[in-house]
């Protein structure tokens, strides 16, 4: 399970997830990636479930990189507690994911195997996702930066 070793502040504001991912929107290590199409908080348990689904499908072949890290603490108060008396204690950790963010990368397998593994991983996540290859994503990012229409 992914979580920070230590943090400067134990509790954070919730914040807003506006706009597209400005960083982490390119494939850096692998040949294939899983891109988020919606904004969401992805919990450390969801990341782990997606990782297990992928690695079990590719069976010792290939390599998987997790490109998101749950560094935001989410607090919760105990059940049947009256309102007030401060903010609750940290319960779990989430990664803030915006549209266009590459969440997982894969290398060393064929495109068909990578596509199926990413599909299985996407079903473990609470958002819509899209499978991309490195060449396809680079072309889309370049088109978007040049002002030409491009989707993700």
N, C-alpha and C positions, 0 to 999 in steps of 0.2 A: 504494500500500500504506500503510495507516495504522500509525503507530507514534509514540511520544512523542519530542519533540525532545531533551529531557533529563530525567533522573529523579534524585530525591534518593538513592535506593538502587538499585544495579544488580541486586540479587538479592532475591527475596521468598520467604517461606514459601508452601506450597501453599494452606493454608486449607481451609475447609469451605463448601459451598454449601447452607446449610440455610434452610428457610422460603421465603416468597414475596417477590417484588420489592416493596419498600416505596416506592421512588422509580422514576421512569421508567415507571410503569404507566398513564399517561394519554397520549392523543394531543394533542400541543401545537401542531404546525405544520400538518399535513395534514388530510385528511378520512378517510383509510384508513390502517390499520396492520397490521403483522405482529407477532403476540404469541407469545412463547416459552411452551411448555407444560411444558417439562422444564428442569432445571438443567444447565448445561454450560459448558465453556470454548469460546468461539468464536474461532478464530484470525484474524489479519489477512487471510490468504489466503482464508478462507471468507467473510468479510465482503465482500471485493473481488469474489469470484466471484458472490455474491448480488447485489451492486450492478450488475455488468455484465449479469447475466441480466435484471434489472428494466429497466434503462435501454435495453437493446436491444429489449425487447418494446414499450415505450411510445413508442419512436421520436420523440424530440424533443418529444413532447407531455407536459405535466405536469412535476412536480417531485418529486424524491426526497430525503428526509432520512435520514441514518444516525444513529440515536440511541444506538448503543453505540460505545465506543472501546476498542481493545486497549491497556490500560495496565499489564498484569501480565506481567512477564518470566518465561518458562519456560526453565529451564536444562537442559542435557544434557551428559553426558560423552562424549568420543570413543569410537568402537567399540574393543573389545578393550583397554580400560583397566582396570587392577586397581582394586578397591574402595578407598575411602579417599582420601587426598590432596585433601580439600576438595570444595566444591560445584563443579559444572560451570559452564561459561560460558553466558551467555544465548544461546539459539538462536532463539527467536521470541516473539511477543507475543500475548496472548489477552485477550479481554473476558470477565469473569465475568458470566454471564447466569443469572438465577433465573426460575422460573415467573412469568408475569404481566408480564414486561418487554416493553415495546414496542421492537422492534429497528429497524424501518424504518417510515417514514411516506411517504405519497404524496398528491399533490394535483393538480388540473387535468386529470384523466382521468375517464372514466365508471367506474362501479362494476365492470362486467364486465371492462374492461381492467385495472383495478387488481387485481381478484381473480386474474386469470390471471397477471399479472406477479408478484404476491406468491407464487403457487403455484410458479412457476418458481424464484423466489429461495429458497423454503423447501426445495426439493429440493437446493440447494447446501449446506444447513446440516445439522449432525449431530443435530438435535433435531426433535421434533414442534412444528409451529407452527400458528397459527390466524389467519385473516384477519378483521379487525374494522373496523367503521366507527366514526367518532367518537361518534355518538349512541348506538350499541349499547354501546360500551365505557364511556361515562359513566354509562349506566343501571346497568351491572353493578357498577362501582366504587361508585356511590352506594348500591346495594342491599347490597353487602358491608359498607360502613361503617355502615349502619343495622342490621346484624345479620341481614338477610334473606338467604336462600340465593341465591348467584349463583356461576356457575362461574368463568371466568377473570376 
